[in-house]
Amino acid sequence: MALNSYFTQGTSGEQNLTEDLIIEQIKMFGKNVYYVPRTLVKEDNVFTEDTMSTFDGAYEIEVYVEDSGGFRGDGDVFSKFGVRISDQVTFIVSRKRFTEAVDDNAQLIVEGRPNEGDLVWFPLAGKMFEIQFVEHETPFYQLGKQYVWGLRCELFEYSDENFDTGVQEIDEIETVFANTIALTMNEDPAPVGTFQADEEVTGGTSNVNATVKSWDAVNRILQVYNRTGTFRSGETVTGQTSGAVATTLSYNTINNVNSEYDQNFAIETVADGIIDFTESNPFGEFGNKSGTL
């Protein structure tokens, strides 16, 4: 039997009124966040995932924080690999406002909707979240229409992505968490010129590129991040913008103290003193058996 023709499932006027009320409620009880779209630089066609990404814009929009009692997830997990924080949160965003504030202004991987893999900067908590799933059917077709997106997010784990959004607190993520090291420069020959923050420097022997974080001319310490490899002692480092030139005295040291940011270098150094890795064929029956403790 057909539905009663005298009762509608929602007219356009009713739907527009409901949508306006939802937007108003989010503006009254929500929080401002920045939506940060992901840009694919190099996609793995086999696993259909990105191997390199950049984030080139941030768009302010209001959202409602569904988890008013605090972050969900496993919280702070203590494991043999250290502490892992797995906070989760769901942001509710108006579809209409998302189109106006983000979709009409940004180049999204999939247009017309929030994308899994994009980021949400939550200023209230000072945390960056990654969208894991976009819920599109909750609430379920009120008056025959959907009005919001539900962004199920998890705390973002930085892995050398480039941030150039124009929002300082977001762009600082790259500076703080990138593979930062300190290069102590030789006194003789003395450094020439002044390295500039955020300029690119290149190693003359290693051909490694990196971005300058800071330059201490008094102590001749150049801190760099976002490296493409490992600098070598005794090579010339040149600033691509300033033209400054200096020769490395030592790698990854500040007054003979290892940089706290580059732990992999310290781990590699210590491991080489524990296990001999010179074996030529560790899996072959007749290979070199020199890999011993």
BELRANOR-V638657 format. One record per backbone hydrogen bond with DSSP energy under -0.5 kcal/mol. NH is the residue of the N-H (numbers start at 1). CO is the residue of the C=O. E is the energy in kcal/mol with one decimal. If there is no record, write none. Layout:
{{NH | CO | E} {NH | CO | E}}
//
This chain:
{{7 | 4 | -1.4} {15 | 11 | -2.5} {16 | 12 | -2.5} {17 | 13 | -2.0} {18 | 14 | -2.4} {19 | 15 | -2.4} {20 | 16 | -2.3} {21 | 17 | -2.2} {22 | 18 | -2.1} {23 | 19 | -2.3} {24 | 20 | -2.2} {25 | 21 | -2.4} {26 | 22 | -2.4} {27 | 23 | -2.2} {28 | 24 | -1.7} {29 | 25 | -2.7} {30 | 26 | -1.9} {31 | 63 | -3.0} {33 | 61 | -2.6} {34 | 121 | -2.0} {35 | 59 | -3.0} {36 | 34 | -0.6} {36 | 119 | -3.2} {37 | 35 | -0.6} {39 | 54 | -2.8} {40 | 38 | -0.5} {41 | 52 | -2.3} {42 | 52 | -1.4} {44 | 49 | -3.7} {45 | 43 | -0.8} {48 | 44 | -1.2} {49 | 44 | -1.1} {51 | 42 | -2.8} {52 | 42 | -1.0} {54 | 39 | -2.1} {55 | 162 | -2.6} {58 | 165 | -0.6} {59 | 35 | -2.3} {61 | 33 | -2.4} {63 | 31 | -2.7} {64 | 92 | -2.7} {65 | 63 | -0.5} {66 | 64 | -0.9} {66 | 90 | -2.4} {67 | 90 | -0.5} {68 | 66 | -1.5} {70 | 67 | -1.4} {72 | 88 | -2.8} {74 | 86 | -0.6} {75 | 86 | -0.5} {77 | 75 | -0.7} {77 | 84 | -3.3} {78 | 76 | -0.5} {79 | 77 | -0.6} {79 | 82 | -2.5} {82 | 79 | -1.8} {84 | 77 | -2.9} {86 | 75 | -2.3} {86 | 84 | -0.6} {88 | 72 | -1.8} {89 | 153 | -2.0} {91 | 151 | -2.3} {92 | 64 | -2.9} {93 | 91 | -0.6} {93 | 149 | -2.3} {95 | 147 | -2.7} {98 | 94 | -2.3} {99 | 95 | -2.1} {100 | 96 | -1.9} {101 | 97 | -3.0} {102 | 98 | -2.4} {103 | 98 | -2.1} {104 | 99 | -2.1} {105 | 102 | -1.7} {106 | 102 | -2.1} {108 | 106 | -0.9} {111 | 109 | -0.5} {113 | 110 | -0.8} {117 | 131 | -2.3} {118 | 115 | -1.8} {119 | 36 | -2.8} {120 | 129 | -2.9} {121 | 34 | -2.7} {122 | 120 | -0.6} {122 | 127 | -2.9} {123 | 121 | -0.8} {125 | 122 | -0.8} {126 | 122 | -1.5} {127 | 122 | -1.5} {129 | 120 | -2.6} {130 | 154 | -3.4} {131 | 118 | -2.8} {132 | 152 | -2.9} {133 | 152 | -1.5} {135 | 133 | -0.6} {135 | 150 | -3.2} {141 | 139 | -1.2} {142 | 145 | -0.8} {144 | 141 | -1.7} {145 | 142 | -1.3} {149 | 93 | -2.8} {150 | 135 | -2.6} {151 | 91 | -3.5} {151 | 149 | -0.6} {152 | 133 | -2.6} {152 | 150 | -0.9} {153 | 89 | -3.2} {153 | 151 | -0.7} {154 | 130 | -2.3} {155 | 87 | -2.4} {156 | 128 | -2.9} {158 | 156 | -0.6} {162 | 53 | -1.3} {164 | 55 | -2.9} {168 | 166 | -0.6} {170 | 167 | -1.0} {171 | 167 | -2.6} {172 | 168 | -2.0} {173 | 170 | -1.6} {174 | 171 | -0.9} {175 | 171 | -0.9} {176 | 172 | -2.6} {177 | 173 | -2.5} {178 | 174 | -1.9} {180 | 178 | -2.6} {181 | 224 | -2.5} {183 | 222 | -3.0} {184 | 182 | -0.5} {184 | 250 | -1.4} {185 | 183 | -0.6} {185 | 220 | -3.5} {186 | 247 | -3.9} {192 | 245 | -3.3} {198 | 212 | -2.9} {199 | 196 | -1.6} {201 | 210 | -2.8} {202 | 238 | -2.0} {203 | 208 | -2.2} {204 | 236 | -3.5} {207 | 203 | -1.7} {210 | 201 | -1.8} {211 | 225 | -2.9} {212 | 199 | -2.7} {213 | 223 | -3.3} {214 | 223 | -1.6} {216 | 221 | -2.8} {217 | 215 | -0.8} {220 | 216 | -1.1} {221 | 216 | -1.7} {222 | 183 | -3.0} {222 | 220 | -0.5} {223 | 214 | -2.3} {223 | 221 | -0.6} {224 | 181 | -2.1} {224 | 222 | -0.5} {225 | 211 | -2.6} {228 | 209 | -1.7} {234 | 248 | -2.2} {235 | 232 | -1.3} {237 | 246 | -3.5} {238 | 202 | -2.2} {239 | 244 | -2.8} {240 | 200 | -3.2} {243 | 239 | -1.3} {245 | 192 | -2.7} {246 | 237 | -1.9} {248 | 235 | -2.6} {249 | 184 | -3.5} {250 | 184 | -1.6} {252 | 182 | -0.9} {253 | 182 | -1.0} {254 | 257 | -1.8} {257 | 254 | -0.9} {259 | 252 | -1.1} {262 | 259 | -0.7} {263 | 261 | -0.6} {265 | 262 | -0.8} {266 | 262 | -0.9} {267 | 263 | -2.6} {268 | 264 | -2.3} {269 | 265 | -2.1} {270 | 266 | -2.3} {271 | 267 | -2.6} {272 | 268 | -1.9} {273 | 269 | -0.6} {273 | 270 | -1.0} {274 | 271 | -1.6} {275 | 271 | -2.4} {276 | 292 | -1.7} {277 | 275 | -0.7} {284 | 281 | -0.9} {287 | 284 | -1.0} {292 | 290 | -1.7}}
//
